Amino acid sequence: MNKIKIILSALAVSVLTVLGTTFFQPSAYADSSVDYRLGITPTQKGFGTINPGETYSDKFKVKNTGRETFDFTISFSTYNVEGQEYTANYEKATQYNDIVKWLSVDIDSGTVAPGDEVEITYSFTVPEDAHGGAQLGTIMVSMGNDSSNTSGGLEAVRRLGYIVYGNVNGEVTTTAKILENKIPSFIFTPPIAATSVVENTGNIYTSASYSLQVFPLFSDEEIYTNEEDPDKNIIFPETQRFYTASWDGAPHLGIFRVRQTVKIFDEVSTVEKLVFLCPIWFLFIILLVIFVAIFWIVSRIRGRNKE
């Protein structure tokens, strides 16, 4: 019996240690106040189908959310993405960046006081001989103050890009592949999440949609679904994109049937899997209880054999 008491005591200490580590993490914060802070709103515009010979325009705002006045200048650059995480590349030029030559703005420089904003109007005309397919470009807004590079030891954002894209009407291809559609069997902490990788093998940009459905183990009544308003991601030509769809309101413990449907162009992939949502500390407790039970049974058997 003394051995069992010792094991139970160790079990209690282990549980308290795990719970303390899990629920009593120290909080951290950072002072985000800086003298120079550049902002733009919105950050991008997709024009959908754009026709050769026609002119398009829109507006965005340059904002100063810092404490000091700064000057800004406007320029144009290409826009491309690299890797499945879509890292922006403003240097590489491809057949999809001709729009940079078409763009113009009503003002190319200005000054913004703290808390103020300046509205920029831009436009572009699609040439008559423009080839069909996507066009991507960036209107770059840069701070002009040499003194605005740092503030209080924090690096200030000196340049931001407003992304402009559209699909030129003409010879286009609409093909794609769904390379991955995965749901994990075990999840230790919420949310319940599913991942996917899609590839746009066509020459126009499009949206991929991601529907996530969660059911109880023995029922077809949905606990969670975004079918009516699925997550969407822009997928540019000749790129692959990774995405995670999730149910943020998931409990900490349960067994669920999870289904994810991914769509891009005419491609559709649906995967359904049984998912165990179990905190690692709870799993640890279960294993310890099983170990204690086995030890107790073995001890009893040995005790009877000695008798």
N, C-alpha and C positions, 0 to 999 in steps of 0.2 A: 504493500500500500504506500510506503514511503516513496518508492520510485515513481508511482503514479502521481502522487502529490507534487513531486519535484517537476515532472513533465508538465502537469497542469499549470504550475506556477510559471514555468518557462513559456508555455503557450500564452498565458495572460500578458506577460511582459512583452512578448513578440507582437501580439495584437495591438497593445497600447503604443508600442514603438512605431508600427506601421501606420496606425491611425494618426499619430502625432505628426509623422512625416508627411502624410497625405493632406491633412486638413489645416495644418498650422504653418504654412509656408510664409516667410517674411515678405511683406509687400515692398515694391520698388517703384520709384517714379523718377522722372527726369524733368527738369525745368526746360520747357520748350520755347521760352521767351528769347527772341533775338531782335536785333536792331533792324536787319534787312531781311524781309521775307517776301519773295515773289510768288504770286499765284495767278492761275488762269482758270476761267470757267466759261463754258464747259471745256473739256480737254480734247474732244474729238468730234468729228462729224462724218457720218457715212451718207453719201448722196444716192446710194442705190444705183440704178441704171442711169448713165449720162450719155447723151447723144452727140455725135460729131456735129459741129457747127453751132451748138447752143452754149449759152453762158449761164453760169451758176454762181450764186453768192450766198454769204451768210455772215454771222458776227460772233465774236467772242470778247471777253473782257480780261484786261490785265489788271490784277489787284495787288495792292500793297497791304499786307496784314502784319507788317512789322512796325517799328517805332520811328524809323527814319525815312525821309524822302529819298527816292532813287530815280535815276534816269534809266530808260530802257531803249533797246534797238530791236528791230525785226529783220530777220533774214529767212532764207528758205533752205531746206535740206531734204535729202531722201529719207524714206522710212522703210525699214525692213525688220524682220524678227528672226532670231536665231534660237535653235533648240526647242524642245517641247515645252519649256517654261516661258517661251516668248520673250526673250531678252531683246530689248530694242537696239537697233543698229542704225545710226544716222549717217554713216559714212559710205556704206556699200551702195553702189548704183546698179540697178537691173532694168529689164524691160518694163517693169511695173512702176517706175519712178519718173516717167515723162511729165507727169502733172506738175512737178517742181518748176518746169519751164513755163507753165501756163498761169501760175499763181501771181496775184498782185494784191496789194493792200492799200487802203486809203491814206494811212500814215505809216512811216517807217521808223519813227522814234517818238519819244515823249518823256514826260515826267509824272510820277505818281506820288502823291502825298500819303502819309499814314492813314489808313482807313478809307482811302479813296480808290477809284477804279477808272480805267480808260477803255472805251469801247473801240474795238478794231473791226472794220468791215473788209472782207476779202472777197475776191472773185476769180474765176478762171473760165476761159473759153476753150472748149474741146475742138482741136483742129479737125478739119474735114477728113484728113487722111489718117487720123488716129487709129491704131490697130485695136481690135476688140480685146477685152479683158480688163483685169483690175488695174487701177492706178492708185499709188500711195505716196503721199508727201507730207512734209512737216513744215508748219510755220513756226519758226524758232523765235522765242522772246528771251532776250538776254539783258541782264543788268548792266548799266553803263558806268557805275561808280567804281573806281579803283579801290576805294576804301570799304566797299561792301562785301569783301570776300569772307571775312570772319567777324564774329561777334560773340564776346563772352566765352571764347574757346570753342564755340560751335561753328561748324562749317555752314555757311549760308548757301541756299540754292541759288545759283547765279543764272541758270538757263533752264527754261521749260519749253516743251514742244506741244503744239496744237496739231493733232493729226487729221489730215483730210484724205478721204478715200472714196472711190466710186468705181463702177463697172462700165467701161465703154461699150456701147451697143455695137455689135459686129460679130466676128467669128469667135464664139466662146465654147468652152468645154466645161461640162458639169459632172465631173467624176470624183469619187472619193473612196476612202477605205476606213473601216473601223478596225484599228490594229489591236486594241485591247478594250475589254469591258470586264472589270473585276470587282468582286465583292469579297471581303475577308470573312473567314469563318469565325474567328475570335477577335473581339474588340475589348480592350481593357478599360477604356474610359470613353464617355460620350464625346463627340456625336457618333451616330451610325453613319458611315461614309462608304461611297463606292467611287472607284476611279476608272478613267478611260483615256485612251489615246486615239485621236482621229487624224487622218491625213487627207488634205485637200490636194488631189492630183489634177484638178482642173486649172483654169486660168482666170477665174473670177473669185472674189471673196464671197463668203456665205456665212450663215449662222448654223452651228450645230446645236441641237437641243438635247437636254438630259432630264429624263423623268425618273424620279425615285419614289417607290411605293414600299410601305412597311406594313406587314400584317402580323397579327398574333399567331402563335404556333398552330392553334387548332381552329382558326376562323379566317374567312375571306373578307371580313370587315376591316377596311383600311384604318390603321392608326395614324398614318401620315401619308400624304401624297402631294406632289406638285404637278400632277398631270394637266390640270387646267392652266397652269402658268409655269411651264418647265424652265429650268435654268437654260440660258443661252450664251454662246460664246462665238465671237467673230473668228473665222478661220480663213487666213489669207492663202493665196495660191502657192502651191509647191511647199507647204509647211505641214508639220505635225504639231498637235497641241495636246498637252496633258491637262486633265481637269478632274477635280474632286467634287462630287455632289454629296450633300450631307443633310441629315436631320438633326438640327442643333438642339431640339427639345427632347431628345432621347433620354430615358431614365438611366440609372447607373447599373441596373441589373435586369436581365430578362433574356428570353429566347424568342427570336423573331424570324419571319420569312421576309427577305428583302429582295426586291426586284428593281433592276435598273434597265431603262430603254434609252439607247443613244441613236440619234438620227442625224444624218447629213446628206443632203441631196436625196437620192433614192435609196441610200444605204440605211438599214435598220438592224440594230443588234439588241437583243433582250437576254438578260441573265438573271436567274433567280437562285438564291442560296439561303440556307439556314444559318443564322448568325447568333452566336452566343456573346452577349454583352455582360461581362463579369469583371469587376475591379480586381486588380492583381492582389490586393490585400485580402479580399474575400476568398480568392482562390488559394491563397497562402493558408488561411484559416482552415479551409476544407481539407487541405493536404495534412495539416497538423492534426486535425481531429481524426482523420483516417489513420495516421501514424500512431496516435495514442490508443485508438481502438485496437489496432493490430497488436501493439505492445501489450495491452491489457489481456487480450485473448491468449497470446503466447505465454504470458506470465501465469495465467490461470491453468493452462494445459500443463506447463512444467510443474506447477504446484501440485496438481493432482497426481502426476506421475511419481513425484517424490513420496507422496502419501502411500 
